[in-house]
Amino acid sequence: MFTSGLTESTQKEVRIIGVEAESMDLVLNYAYTSRIILTEANVQALFTAASIFQIPSIQDQCAKYMISHLEPQNSIGVFIFADHYGHQELGDRSKEYIRKKFLCVTKEQEFLQLTKDQLISILDSDDLNVDREEHVYESIIRWFEHEQNEREVYLSEIFAKCIRFPLMEDAFIEKIPPHFAQAIVKSCVEKGAANTNGCTQRLGMTASEMIICFDAAHKHSGKKQTVPCLDIVTGRVFKLCKPPNDLREVGILVSPDNDIYIAGGYRPSSSEVSIDHKAENDFWMYDHSTNRWLSKPSLLRARIGCKLVYCCGKMYAIGGRVYEGDGRNSLKSVECYDSRENCWTTVCAMPVAMEFHNAVEYKEKIYVLQGEFFLFYEPQKDYWGFLTPMTVPRIQGLAAVYKNSIYYIAGTCGNHQRMFTVEAYDIELNKWTRKKDFPCDQSINPYLKLVLFQDKLHLFVRATQVTVEEHVFRTSRKNSLYQYDDLADQWLKVYETPDRLWDLGRHFECAVAKLYPQCLQKVL
């Protein structure tokens, strides 16, 4: 403009159209400093300015920022924005996110603003995370009803390209209103026999609830851990990508949206005698479709063995320990991660420092248990309070919410004696009740982990058996799963893992999530 002989090159003052003043200021500042400050409020306007001035480096920074801040509430808007400007990576990543969070995204008002071609590009994919094809049909109807007159002409085309009718229940199809049924018949005619992909399952339809074991040391790879995933129903075993940097004793969380997070922990030392591990502040989220861990904003405080809890739409990292100064120190500190702001903030610390504790959520409150302490936290008030402690105080126990009660199982009492006591705290009645102890032979040196699997309480038990053969001691381990029958107050063995595949260390942890077998490495 200023060097090519255009009229503007001879003017003392040039009016630039289509660029906001703040964006112009940021562009000029970037030209002199190569630095730029992005916010949700300025990122799209700045991207637009960079597009006008043809500054791809700014566009790429803006795109990365928008990708890192994708949410169900804004993902459609970002996708439409990327499509308008033809930014390939931003468009692909936002579309990938929409497919992953499809059921949440379709509830947003922005979903109704998609064009016909944009809608088809999202729905015509094997990677759509839906467990029923009926969800796809319902999303199309919702989109159609927003502007019926204008979109009537597109309905049969969208059905033909996006709906996989063989995957739908006959009972559901029979209840489809006549008007939509006519469009379906027309779509089947348009589709004809050329479609050979009509019965391919969507990604979400292949999901299977599995038990994931962290801190499992693989027998054939020295100290390195592997992360086995047990499909209890089919008996198959898979491997999840291990945590970056081989992190151990991390906080683990599976969110209501089935996202897996890990935080903190330590990196194994090369020294065999070192026990004072350096705490890390890493925070990672697992990407199901690529079987890899994605970096997220670091914790404000490095911590080993913290507890991660999801409450009121946010994540909380609670307590843990560090090795600093005069040695090992338990932590009181608590921090909160807001995915919308994509950052951690400090909240009210616990009244007592805790490690080897347990934390669970129930009805927008967090409950933390350790020994003689039983705390509750109200996020809305940023307040900690005390509750009646368990009748048999223990540390290193196991806790889970089941049928409006917090179950606390096993643990170590004050004299370091291991116990297999089971107690249930009725949250509504503020009352503890003793249950039958878990029947366990201490001679097998058992280590237990409590999980909620298929909506029932289960105990995953690692047992060590020592046998003597020809005056030689041999050690073997059995890993079993026990299901709790709350009516009979008893534990029933329901599964035994293939013991030849891996060896679980004492500090292993278990989590339950829905995983996609085709995205994992199959072991058995």
C-alpha positions in Angstrom: 0.0 0.0 0.0 2.7 2.5 1.0 5.5 1.3 -1.3 3.8 0.2 -4.5 2.7 3.5 -6.0 -0.9 3.3 -4.8 -2.7 6.5 -3.8 -2.2 5.8 -0.1 1.6 6.1 -0.6 1.3 9.8 -1.1 -1.2 10.6 1.6 -0.2 11.9 5.0 -3.2 10.2 6.7 -4.7 6.9 5.6 -8.1 5.5 6.8 -7.9 1.8 7.4 -11.3 0.2 7.0 -12.4 -3.1 8.8 -9.8 -3.1 11.5 -10.6 -2.3 15.2 -8.4 0.3 16.9 -7.2 -2.2 19.6 -6.3 -4.7 16.9 -4.3 -2.1 15.0 -2.5 -1.2 18.1 -1.6 -4.9 18.7 -0.4 -5.3 15.2 1.9 -2.3 15.4 3.2 -3.4 18.8 3.9 -6.9 17.3 5.8 -5.2 14.4 8.2 -3.5 16.8 8.4 -6.1 19.6 7.4 -9.5 18.1 5.2 -9.9 21.2 1.4 -10.0 21.5 -1.1 -10.4 24.3 -4.1 -12.5 23.3 -7.4 -12.7 25.1 -10.8 -14.2 24.3 -12.1 -10.7 23.7 -9.5 -9.7 21.1 -8.3 -12.9 19.4 -10.8 -13.0 16.5 -10.6 -9.3 15.7 -6.8 -9.6 15.7 -7.0 -12.6 13.5 -9.1 -10.6 11.1 -6.6 -7.7 11.1 -3.7 -10.1 10.5 -5.7 -11.6 7.6 -6.2 -8.1 6.0 -2.5 -7.2 6.5 -1.4 -10.8 5.5 0.6 -11.5 8.6 0.5 -15.3 8.9 2.6 -15.5 12.1 -0.1 -13.5 14.0 -2.8 -15.6 12.4 -1.1 -18.8 13.5 -0.7 -17.5 17.1 -4.4 -16.6 17.2 -5.4 -20.0 15.8 -3.3 -21.8 18.5 -4.9 -19.6 21.2 -8.4 -20.4 19.9 -7.6 -24.1 19.7 -6.4 -24.2 23.3 -9.6 -22.5 24.5 -12.1 -24.7 22.7 -15.2 -25.4 24.7 -18.7 -26.7 23.9 -20.0 -23.2 24.1 -17.6 -21.7 21.6 -16.4 -24.5 19.3 -19.1 -24.0 16.6 -18.3 -20.3 16.5 -14.6 -21.0 16.1 -15.4 -23.6 13.4 -17.5 -21.1 11.4 -14.9 -18.4 11.9 -12.1 -20.8 10.6 -14.3 -21.8 7.6 -14.9 -18.2 6.7 -11.2 -17.4 6.6 -10.1 -20.7 5.2 -7.7 -21.6 8.1 -7.1 -25.3 7.7 -5.7 -26.2 11.1 -8.2 -24.2 13.1 -11.0 -25.6 11.1 -9.8 -29.2 11.4 -9.1 -28.9 15.1 -12.4 -27.2 16.0 -14.3 -29.8 13.9 -12.4 -32.6 15.7 -13.4 -31.0 19.0 -17.1 -30.7 18.0 -17.2 -34.4 17.0 -15.6 -35.4 20.3 -18.0 -33.3 22.4 -21.0 -33.7 20.0 -23.8 -34.2 22.5 -22.8 -31.2 24.5 -22.2 -29.0 21.4 -25.6 -29.7 19.9 -27.3 -28.2 22.9 -25.7 -24.8 22.2 -27.5 -22.1 20.2 -24.5 -21.7 17.9 -25.1 -25.2 16.5 -28.3 -23.9 14.8 -26.2 -21.4 12.9 -24.3 -23.9 10.8 -24.8 -24.0 7.1 -25.9 -27.1 5.4 -22.4 -27.9 4.1 -20.8 -27.2 7.5 -23.4 -29.5 9.2 -22.7 -32.3 6.7 -18.9 -32.0 7.2 -19.4 -32.6 10.9 -21.9 -35.4 10.8 -20.6 -37.5 7.9 -17.7 -38.9 9.9 -16.8 -42.2 11.6 -15.2 -40.2 14.4 -18.5 -38.8 15.8 -18.6 -39.5 19.5 -22.2 -40.8 19.8 -23.3 -44.1 21.3 -26.6 -44.2 19.3 -27.3 -43.1 15.7 -30.6 -41.6 17.0 -28.6 -38.7 18.5 -27.4 -37.8 14.9 -31.0 -37.8 13.7 -32.2 -35.7 16.6 -29.5 -33.1 16.0 -30.5 -32.8 12.4 -34.1 -32.2 13.3 -33.2 -29.6 15.9 -31.1 -27.8 13.3 -33.9 -28.1 10.7 -36.6 -26.8 12.9 -34.7 -23.6 13.6 -35.4 -22.4 10.0 -37.8 -24.9 8.5 -38.8 -22.9 5.4 -35.2 -22.3 4.3 -33.9 -25.7 5.2 -36.7 -27.9 3.9 -35.0 -28.4 0.6 -31.8 -29.7 2.3 -33.4 -32.3 4.5 -33.3 -35.4 2.3 -29.7 -34.6 1.2 -28.6 -34.3 4.8 -30.3 -37.6 5.7 -28.7 -39.3 2.8 -25.2 -38.2 3.6 -25.3 -38.2 7.4 -27.7 -40.8 8.8 -26.7 -44.5 9.0 -30.2 -46.0 9.2 -29.1 -49.6 9.7 -27.6 -48.5 13.1 -30.9 -47.1 14.3 -33.5 -49.1 16.4 -36.6 -50.2 14.4 -38.8 -49.0 17.3 -37.3 -45.5 17.0 -37.7 -45.4 13.2 -41.4 -46.5 13.5 -42.1 -43.4 15.6 -40.6 -40.9 13.2 -43.3 -38.3 12.1 -44.6 -38.8 8.5 -43.1 -35.6 7.2 -39.6 -36.7 8.2 -40.3 -40.2 7.1 -40.9 -39.0 3.6 -37.6 -37.2 3.6 -35.9 -40.4 4.8 -37.5 -42.5 2.0 -36.3 -39.9 -0.5 -32.8 -39.9 1.0 -32.6 -43.7 0.7 -33.5 -43.4 -3.0 -30.8 -40.7 -3.5 -28.3 -42.8 -1.6 -29.1 -45.9 -3.6 -26.8 -48.9 -3.6 -23.6 -46.8 -4.0 -23.1 -46.4 -0.3 -20.9 -49.1 1.1 -20.2 -47.3 4.4 -23.7 -47.2 5.7 -23.2 -49.6 8.6 -19.9 -48.5 9.8 -20.1 -47.8 13.6 -19.3 -44.3 14.8 -16.4 -44.0 17.2 -18.7 -43.5 20.2 -20.5 -46.7 19.5 -17.3 -48.7 20.0 -16.5 -47.3 23.5 -16.2 -49.8 26.3 -15.9 -49.1 30.0 -12.5 -50.2 31.2 -10.4 -50.3 34.4 -7.2 -48.4 33.9 -4.2 -49.3 36.1 -1.6 -46.5 36.5 2.0 -47.1 37.9 2.1 -50.6 36.6 5.7 -51.8 35.9 6.0 -53.9 32.8 7.8 -57.2 33.5 10.0 -57.0 30.3 11.1 -53.3 30.4 12.9 -52.8 33.7 11.5 -50.0 35.7 9.4 -48.4 33.0 5.7 -48.4 33.7 2.9 -49.4 31.3 -0.8 -48.5 31.7 -2.9 -51.6 31.1 -6.7 -51.2 30.4 -9.0 -54.1 31.3 -12.1 -54.7 29.4 -13.8 -56.8 32.0 -16.8 -57.8 29.9 -14.9 -59.2 26.9 -11.7 -60.2 28.8 -9.5 -58.1 26.4 -6.5 -56.2 27.7 -5.2 -53.0 26.0 -2.4 -50.5 26.7 -2.9 -46.8 27.2 -0.1 -44.4 26.3 1.9 -44.0 29.5 2.1 -40.6 31.2 4.7 -38.2 29.8 8.1 -38.3 31.4 7.0 -41.6 33.0 5.3 -39.6 35.8 4.4 -41.5 39.0 2.0 -40.9 41.8 0.0 -38.4 39.8 -3.5 -37.1 40.7 -6.0 -38.8 38.4 -9.4 -37.7 37.4 -12.0 -38.9 34.9 -14.5 -36.1 34.3 -18.2 -36.4 33.7 -17.4 -35.9 30.0 -15.1 -38.9 30.1 -11.9 -36.8 29.8 -8.9 -38.3 31.7 -6.6 -35.9 33.5 -3.4 -36.4 35.4 -1.6 -33.8 37.5 1.6 -33.5 39.6 3.6 -36.6 40.5 7.3 -37.1 40.2 9.8 -38.4 37.6 11.6 -41.6 38.6 15.2 -41.0 39.7 18.1 -42.9 38.0 19.4 -43.6 41.5 18.3 -46.9 43.1 18.5 -45.4 46.6 16.8 -42.1 46.1 13.4 -41.7 47.8 13.2 -37.9 48.0 11.6 -37.3 44.6 11.2 -33.9 43.1 7.6 -32.9 42.9 6.3 -31.8 39.4 3.5 -29.4 38.5 2.6 -31.0 35.2 -1.0 -31.2 34.0 -2.1 -33.4 31.1 -5.3 -34.4 29.4 -5.6 -37.7 27.5 -6.7 -37.5 23.8 -8.8 -40.7 23.2 -8.6 -40.6 19.4 -4.8 -40.3 19.1 -3.9 -42.2 22.3 -1.6 -39.5 23.5 -1.4 -36.9 26.3 -2.0 -33.2 25.6 -0.2 -30.6 27.7 -2.4 -28.3 29.8 -1.5 -25.3 32.0 0.8 -26.3 34.9 -0.3 -26.5 38.5 0.6 -23.4 40.6 2.2 -25.7 43.1 4.2 -28.9 42.4 2.7 -31.8 44.4 3.0 -35.6 44.6 0.0 -37.7 45.3 -2.6 -34.9 45.1 -6.3 -35.7 44.7 -8.1 -34.4 41.7 -11.9 -33.8 42.0 -14.5 -32.4 39.6 -17.0 -30.2 41.2 -19.4 -27.4 40.0 -17.8 -27.5 36.5 -14.2 -27.1 37.7 -11.3 -29.3 38.8 -9.6 -29.1 42.1 -6.1 -30.3 43.1 -6.1 -31.0 46.8 -3.2 -31.6 49.1 -0.4 -34.0 48.4 3.3 -33.8 49.5 6.6 -32.4 48.5 10.3 -33.0 49.5 11.6 -29.6 50.3 13.7 -27.8 52.9 13.8 -30.0 56.0 12.4 -33.1 54.2 9.0 -34.4 53.5 6.1 -32.0 53.9 2.3 -32.6 53.5 0.3 -29.8 51.8 -2.7 -27.8 52.8 -3.0 -25.9 49.6 -5.8 -26.3 47.1 -6.1 -25.0 43.6 -8.9 -24.8 41.0 -8.8 -25.2 37.3 -11.3 -23.4 35.2 -11.4 -24.8 31.6 -13.1 -21.7 30.3 -10.2 -19.5 31.6 -7.7 -22.3 30.9 -5.8 -21.5 34.1 -5.4 -22.5 37.8 -6.2 -20.3 40.7 -5.5 -20.7 44.4 -8.6 -21.3 46.6 -9.0 -21.6 50.4 -6.5 -24.0 51.9 -7.6 -27.0 54.0 -7.5 -26.5 57.7 -5.0 -29.4 58.0 -2.2 -30.6 55.7 -3.0 -34.0 54.0 -1.3 -36.7 52.0 -2.5 -40.3 51.4 -6.0 -38.8 51.8 -9.1 -39.3 49.7 -11.4 -36.8 48.1 -14.9 -37.3 46.5 -17.7 -35.1 45.2 -21.4 -35.2 46.0 -24.0 -32.6 45.2 -21.7 -29.7 44.6 -19.5 -30.3 47.7 -16.1 -31.9 48.1 -15.4 -34.4 50.9 -11.9 -35.1 52.1 -11.0 -38.0 54.4 -7.8 -38.9 56.2 -7.5 -40.6 59.6 -9.3 -38.6 62.3 -10.2 -35.8 59.9 -13.3 -35.6 57.7 -13.7 -32.3 55.9 -16.1 -30.8 53.4 -15.6 -27.9 51.0 -18.2 -25.6 49.5 -16.8 -24.1 46.2 -19.5 -21.4 46.1 -18.5 -20.1 49.5 -14.8 -21.1 49.3 -15.2 -22.6 52.7 -13.9 -25.7 54.6 -15.7 -27.3 57.5 -15.4 -30.4 59.7 -17.7 -33.4 59.8 -18.0 -36.4 62.1 -14.9 -38.6 61.5 -15.1 -42.3 60.8 -15.5 -44.7 63.7 -12.2 -46.4 63.0 -9.7 -43.7 62.0 -7.4 -44.8 59.2 -5.1 -43.3 56.6 -4.3 -44.7 53.1 -7.8 -46.0 52.8 -10.1 -45.9 49.8 -13.2 -43.8 49.3 -16.0 -43.7 46.7 -19.6 -42.4 46.5 -22.2 -45.1 46.1 -26.0 -44.7 46.5 -25.9 -41.4 48.4 -23.2 -42.7 50.8 -19.4 -42.4 51.0 -17.8 -45.8 51.4 -14.4 -45.8 53.2 -12.6 -49.1 52.9 -9.4 -50.5 54.4 -6.4 -48.4 55.4 -3.7 -48.2 58.1 -4.4 -47.3 61.7 -2.2 -45.4 64.2 0.0 -48.4 65.1 0.7 -49.1 61.4 -1.6 -52.1 61.4 -3.3 -52.7 58.1 -7.1 -53.1 58.3 -9.9 -54.1 55.9 -12.7 -52.3 57.7 -15.6 -51.0 55.7 -17.7 -48.0 56.7 -20.4 -46.1 54.9 -21.2 -42.4 55.6 -24.8 -41.4 54.9 -24.4 -37.9 53.6 -28.0 -36.9 54.2 -28.2 -38.3 57.7 -24.6 -37.3 58.7 -24.1 -40.8 60.1 -21.4 -43.5 59.8 -22.4 -47.2 59.6 -20.0 -50.2 60.0 -20.3 -52.8 57.3 -18.8 -56.3 57.1 -15.0 -56.2 56.7 -13.6 -57.1 53.4 -12.6 -60.8 53.7 -8.9 -60.8 53.0 -5.9 -62.9 54.1 -3.1 -60.6 55.2 -0.6 -63.3 54.4 -1.0 -62.6 50.7 0.1 -59.0 51.3 -2.9 -57.5 49.5 -3.1 -54.0 48.0 -6.6 -52.7 47.2 -8.1 -50.0 45.0 -11.8 -49.0 45.0 -13.6 -48.1 41.8 -17.1 -47.5 40.6 -17.5 -49.8 37.6 -20.8 -50.3 35.8 -22.5 -48.3 38.5 -21.4 -50.7 41.3 -18.6 -50.7 43.8 -15.7 -52.9 43.0 -12.4 -53.6 44.7 -9.3 -54.3 42.6 -7.0 -56.5 44.6 -3.3 -57.2 44.1 -2.3 -60.3 46.1 1.2 -61.8 46.4 1.6 -65.5 46.8 4.9 -67.1 48.0 5.5 -70.7 47.4 8.5 -73.0 48.1 9.6 -75.3 45.3 12.7 -77.5 46.0 13.8 -75.1 48.8 13.5 -72.1 46.5 11.0 -69.3 47.3 8.9 -68.2 44.3 6.7 -65.2 44.2 3.7 -64.8 42.1 0.9 -62.2 42.0 -2.8 -62.4 41.3 -4.9 -59.4 40.4 -8.7 -59.9 41.0 -11.8 -57.9 41.0 -14.5 -58.1 43.7 -18.0 -56.6 43.3 -20.0 -55.4 46.3 -23.5 -56.6 46.9 -24.9 -53.9 49.2 -28.1 -55.8 50.0 -26.2 -58.9 51.2 -23.3 -56.7 52.5 -20.7 -59.0 50.9 -18.0 -59.0 48.2 -18.0 -61.4 45.3 -15.1 -62.2 43.1 -16.1 -61.5 39.5 -12.8 -61.4 37.5 -9.2 -62.4 37.6 -6.6 -60.7 35.4 -4.0 -62.5 33.2 -1.1 -62.4 35.7 1.6 -62.9 33.0 1.1 -59.6 31.4 2.4 -57.1 33.9 3.3 -56.6 37.6 1.6 -53.9 39.7 3.7 -52.0 42.1 2.5 -51.0 45.6 1.6 -47.5 44.5 -0.6 -48.4 41.6 -3.9 -46.5 41.1 -7.1 -47.5 39.2 -9.5 -45.3 37.3 -12.6 -46.2 35.2 -13.3 -44.6 31.8 -14.9 -45.4 28.5 -12.2 -46.1 26.0 -12.1 -46.8 22.3 -10.4 -50.2 21.6 -9.4 -49.3 18.0 -7.4 -46.4 19.4 -5.4 -48.5 21.9 -2.7 -51.1 21.6 -4.1 -54.5 22.1 -2.2 -56.8 24.5 -4.5 -59.8 24.8 
